Amino acid sequence: MTTRHRETKFRAITAVQRRINPLLARLPGQVVLETTGRTSGLPRRTPVGGRRTGDEFWLVSEYGEKSNYVRNIQADPRVRVRLKGRWHTGTAHLLPQDDPRARLRTLPRFNSAAVRAFGTNLLTVRIDLDGR
């Protein structure tokens, strides 16, 4: 895939996501990642797909360091994740050394298929959830 094609795909998909994500984030069963805006300092909520394994939550970003939530994590790794209607605090870690395609095979199928289809620069993210 050429750089130009990748950029066109990124712009088209993110334009759609900007309209759909606020609606998805309101659905009670949707997993939501809350970061702190790197310039505004305001909470930013993004619907994500992933899986909790013990005290960790795993997801794969479809655009890697181009994703706004990844850029927010780079500025402040403290996050919250809404799972099954409950908020959990944690610390996010970007794992460029992890194989994101292999990781997607361990995550929910529907979301993983979408990330593989639309993503251009996959990046694994692990969130260490604070125990309670």
C-alpha positions as protocol buffer text, in pm:
chain_id: "A"
residue {
  index: 1
  type: MET
  ca { x: 0 y: 0 z: 0 }
}
residue {
  index: 2
  type: THR
  ca { x: 148 y: 336 z: -100 }
}
residue {
  index: 3
  type: THR
  ca { x: 186 y: 622 z: 146 }
}
residue {
  index: 4
  type: ARG
  ca { x: -69 y: 824 z: -49 }
}
residue {
  index: 5
  type: HIS
  ca { x: -323 y: 540 z: -41 }
}
residue {
  index: 6
  type: ARG
  ca { x: -260 y: 489 z: 331 }
}
residue {
  index: 7
  type: GLU
  ca { x: -315 y: 860 z: 403 }
}
residue {
  index: 8
  type: THR
  ca { x: -636 y: 868 z: 195 }
}
residue {
  index: 9
  type: LYS
  ca { x: -766 y: 561 z: 378 }
}
residue {
  index: 10
  type: PHE
  ca { x: -676 y: 717 z: 716 }
}
residue {
  index: 11
  type: ARG
  ca { x: -859 y: 1041 z: 637 }
}
residue {
  index: 12
  type: ALA
  ca { x: -1170 y: 865 z: 505 }
}
residue {
  index: 13
  type: ILE
  ca { x: -1201 y: 626 z: 801 }
}
residue {
  index: 14
  type: THR
  ca { x: -1132 y: 892 z: 1066 }
}
residue {
  index: 15
  type: ALA
  ca { x: -1391 y: 1125 z: 909 }
}
residue {
  index: 16
  type: VAL
  ca { x: -1654 y: 852 z: 958 }
}
residue {
  index: 17
  type: GLN
  ca { x: -1528 y: 765 z: 1306 }
}
residue {
  index: 18
  type: ARG
  ca { x: -1553 y: 1128 z: 1422 }
}
residue {
  index: 19
  type: ARG
  ca { x: -1927 y: 1108 z: 1359 }
}
residue {
  index: 20
  type: ILE
  ca { x: -1992 y: 754 z: 1484 }
}
residue {
  index: 21
  type: ASN
  ca { x: -1763 y: 729 z: 1789 }
}
residue {
  index: 22
  type: PRO
  ca { x: -1958 y: 975 z: 2009 }
}
residue {
  index: 23
  type: LEU
  ca { x: -2271 y: 767 z: 1952 }
}
residue {
  index: 24
  type: LEU
  ca { x: -2093 y: 435 z: 2015 }
}
residue {
  index: 25
  type: ALA
  ca { x: -1937 y: 567 z: 2336 }
}
residue {
  index: 26
  type: ARG
  ca { x: -2288 y: 619 z: 2477 }
}
residue {
  index: 27
  type: LEU
  ca { x: -2395 y: 257 z: 2427 }
}
residue {
  index: 28
  type: PRO
  ca { x: -2401 y: 80 z: 2765 }
}
residue {
  index: 29
  type: GLY
  ca { x: -2221 y: -236 z: 2649 }
}
residue {
  index: 30
  type: GLN
  ca { x: -1945 y: -58 z: 2455 }
}
residue {
  index: 31
  type: VAL
  ca { x: -1593 y: -63 z: 2596 }
}
residue {
  index: 32
  type: VAL
  ca { x: -1471 y: 297 z: 2625 }
}
residue {
  index: 33
  type: LEU
  ca { x: -1117 y: 424 z: 2676 }
}
residue {
  index: 34
  type: GLU
  ca { x: -1086 y: 762 z: 2850 }
}
residue {
  index: 35
  type: THR
  ca { x: -762 y: 954 z: 2811 }
}
residue {
  index: 36
  type: THR
  ca { x: -668 y: 1308 z: 2906 }
}
residue {
  index: 37
  type: GLY
  ca { x: -641 y: 1544 z: 2610 }
}
residue {
  index: 38
  type: ARG
  ca { x: -275 y: 1629 z: 2558 }
}
residue {
  index: 39
  type: THR
  ca { x: -342 y: 1998 z: 2490 }
}
residue {
  index: 40
  type: SER
  ca { x: -685 y: 2061 z: 2643 }
}
residue {
  index: 41
  type: GLY
  ca { x: -643 y: 1854 z: 2959 }
}
residue {
  index: 42
  type: LEU
  ca { x: -1006 y: 1745 z: 2914 }
}
residue {
  index: 43
  type: PRO
  ca { x: -1130 y: 1385 z: 2927 }
}
residue {
  index: 44
  type: ARG
  ca { x: -1145 y: 1226 z: 2581 }
}
residue {
  index: 45
  type: ARG
  ca { x: -1355 y: 911 z: 2533 }
}
residue {
  index: 46
  type: THR
  ca { x: -1302 y: 664 z: 2252 }
}
residue {
  index: 47
  type: PRO
  ca { x: -1493 y: 340 z: 2193 }
}
residue {
  index: 48
  type: VAL
  ca { x: -1245 y: 55 z: 2159 }
}
residue {
  index: 49
  type: GLY
  ca { x: -1244 y: -319 z: 2123 }
}
residue {
  index: 50
  type: GLY
  ca { x: -1024 y: -539 z: 2332 }
}
residue {
  index: 51
  type: ARG
  ca { x: -1019 y: -794 z: 2607 }
}
residue {
  index: 52
  type: ARG
  ca { x: -957 y: -797 z: 2978 }
}
residue {
  index: 53
  type: THR
  ca { x: -719 y: -1067 z: 3098 }
}
residue {
  index: 54
  type: GLY
  ca { x: -683 y: -1059 z: 3475 }
}
residue {
  index: 55
  type: ASP
  ca { x: -570 y: -710 z: 3572 }
}
residue {
  index: 56
  type: GLU
  ca { x: -477 y: -615 z: 3216 }
}
residue {
  index: 57
  type: PHE
  ca { x: -682 y: -483 z: 2927 }
}
residue {
  index: 58
  type: TRP
  ca { x: -541 y: -539 z: 2576 }
}
residue {
  index: 59
  type: LEU
  ca { x: -629 y: -357 z: 2254 }
}
residue {
  index: 60
  type: VAL
  ca { x: -474 y: -282 z: 1916 }
}
residue {
  index: 61
  type: SER
  ca { x: -477 y: 70 z: 1775 }
}
residue {
  index: 62
  type: GLU
  ca { x: -549 y: 71 z: 1402 }
}
residue {
  index: 63
  type: TYR
  ca { x: -340 y: 383 z: 1334 }
}
residue {
  index: 64
  type: GLY
  ca { x: -67 y: 350 z: 1594 }
}
residue {
  index: 65
  type: GLU
  ca { x: 93 y: 679 z: 1690 }
}
residue {
  index: 66
  type: LYS
  ca { x: -141 y: 870 z: 1454 }
}
residue {
  index: 67
  type: SER
  ca { x: -440 y: 781 z: 1674 }
}
residue {
  index: 68
  type: ASN
  ca { x: -536 y: 1070 z: 1898 }
}
residue {
  index: 69
  type: TYR
  ca { x: -586 y: 844 z: 2197 }
}
residue {
  index: 70
  type: VAL
  ca { x: -237 y: 699 z: 2150 }
}
residue {
  index: 71
  type: ARG
  ca { x: -92 y: 1051 z: 2133 }
}
residue {
  index: 72
  type: ASN
  ca { x: -282 y: 1133 z: 2453 }
}
residue {
  index: 73
  type: ILE
  ca { x: -138 y: 820 z: 2619 }
}
residue {
  index: 74
  type: GLN
  ca { x: 212 y: 930 z: 2520 }
}
residue {
  index: 75
  type: ALA
  ca { x: 151 y: 1259 z: 2702 }
}
residue {
  index: 76
  type: ASP
  ca { x: -21 y: 1101 z: 3006 }
}
residue {
  index: 77
  type: PRO
  ca { x: -50 y: 722 z: 3040 }
}
residue {
  index: 78
  type: ARG
  ca { x: -310 y: 739 z: 3319 }
}
residue {
  index: 79
  type: VAL
  ca { x: -641 y: 625 z: 3171 }
}
residue {
  index: 80
  type: ARG
  ca { x: -982 y: 487 z: 3256 }
}
residue {
  index: 81
  type: VAL
  ca { x: -1159 y: 199 z: 3083 }
}
residue {
  index: 82
  type: ARG
  ca { x: -1534 y: 135 z: 3098 }
}
residue {
  index: 83
  type: LEU
  ca { x: -1596 y: -240 z: 3103 }
}
residue {
  index: 84
  type: LYS
  ca { x: -1946 y: -379 z: 3144 }
}
residue {
  index: 85
  type: GLY
  ca { x: -2069 y: -40 z: 3264 }
}
residue {
  index: 86
  type: ARG
  ca { x: -1799 y: 6 z: 3533 }
}
residue {
  index: 87
  type: TRP
  ca { x: -1505 y: 242 z: 3515 }
}
residue {
  index: 88
  type: HIS
  ca { x: -1156 y: 110 z: 3597 }
}
residue {
  index: 89
  type: THR
  ca { x: -845 y: 325 z: 3633 }
}
residue {
  index: 90
  type: GLY
  ca { x: -513 y: 211 z: 3495 }
}
residue {
  index: 91
  type: THR
  ca { x: -186 y: 289 z: 3325 }
}
residue {
  index: 92
  type: ALA
  ca { x: -149 y: 241 z: 2950 }
}
residue {
  index: 93
  type: HIS
  ca { x: 166 y: 105 z: 2787 }
}
residue {
  index: 94
  type: LEU
  ca { x: 240 y: 121 z: 2415 }
}
residue {
  index: 95
  type: LEU
  ca { x: 405 y: -202 z: 2299 }
}
residue {
  index: 96
  type: PRO
  ca { x: 564 y: -155 z: 1956 }
}
residue {
  index: 97
  type: GLN
  ca { x: 767 y: -475 z: 2007 }
}
residue {
  index: 98
  type: ASP
  ca { x: 448 y: -684 z: 2037 }
}
residue {
  index: 99
  type: ASP
  ca { x: 309 y: -848 z: 1722 }
}
residue {
  index: 100
  type: PRO
  ca { x: -27 y: -670 z: 1677 }
}
residue {
  index: 101
  type: ARG
  ca { x: -161 y: -922 z: 1422 }
}
residue {
  index: 102
  type: ALA
  ca { x: -92 y: -1210 z: 1661 }
}
residue {
  index: 103
  type: ARG
  ca { x: -248 y: -1005 z: 1944 }
}
residue {
  index: 104
  type: LEU
  ca { x: -563 y: -948 z: 1736 }
}
residue {
  index: 105
  type: ARG
  ca { x: -612 y: -1325 z: 1720 }
}
residue {
  index: 106
  type: THR
  ca { x: -658 y: -1322 z: 2100 }
}
residue {
  index: 107
  type: LEU
  ca { x: -911 y: -1037 z: 2099 }
}
residue {
  index: 108
  type: PRO
  ca { x: -1282 y: -1028 z: 2004 }
}
residue {
  index: 109
  type: ARG
  ca { x: -1325 y: -1136 z: 1640 }
}
residue {
  index: 110
  type: PHE
  ca { x: -1554 y: -865 z: 1507 }
}
residue {
  index: 111
  type: ASN
  ca { x: -1343 y: -575 z: 1629 }
}
residue {
  index: 112
  type: SER
  ca { x: -1021 y: -752 z: 1529 }
}
residue {
  index: 113
  type: ALA
  ca { x: -1151 y: -797 z: 1175 }
}
residue {
  index: 114
  type: ALA
  ca { x: -1234 y: -426 z: 1153 }
}
residue {
  index: 115
  type: VAL
  ca { x: -893 y: -324 z: 1287 }
}
residue {
  index: 116
  type: ARG
  ca { x: -720 y: -551 z: 1034 }
}
residue {
  index: 117
  type: ALA
  ca { x: -938 y: -422 z: 748 }
}
residue {
  index: 118
  type: PHE
  ca { x: -913 y: -50 z: 823 }
}
residue {
  index: 119
  type: GLY
  ca { x: -585 y: -20 z: 1008 }
}
residue {
  index: 120
  type: THR
  ca { x: -268 y: 100 z: 843 }
}
residue {
  index: 121
  type: ASN
  ca { x: -17 y: 108 z: 1131 }
}
residue {
  index: 122
  type: LEU
  ca { x: -118 y: -138 z: 1403 }
}
residue {
  index: 123
  type: LEU
  ca { x: 10 y: -89 z: 1758 }
}
residue {
  index: 124
  type: THR
  ca { x: -56 y: -301 z: 2066 }
}
residue {
  index: 125
  type: VAL
  ca { x: -167 y: -123 z: 2384 }
}
residue {
  index: 126
  type: ARG
  ca { x: -173 y: -288 z: 2728 }
}
residue {
  index: 127
  type: ILE
  ca { x: -350 y: -119 z: 3016 }
}
residue {
  index: 128
  type: ASP
  ca { x: -253 y: -229 z: 3365 }
}
residue {
  index: 129
  type: LEU
  ca { x: -573 y: -191 z: 3566 }
}
residue {
  index: 130
  type: ASP
  ca { x: -550 y: -77 z: 3926 }
}
residue {
  index: 131
  type: GLY
  ca { x: -666 y: -354 z: 4158 }
}
residue {
  index: 132
  type: ARG
  ca { x: -969 y: -312 z: 4383 }
}
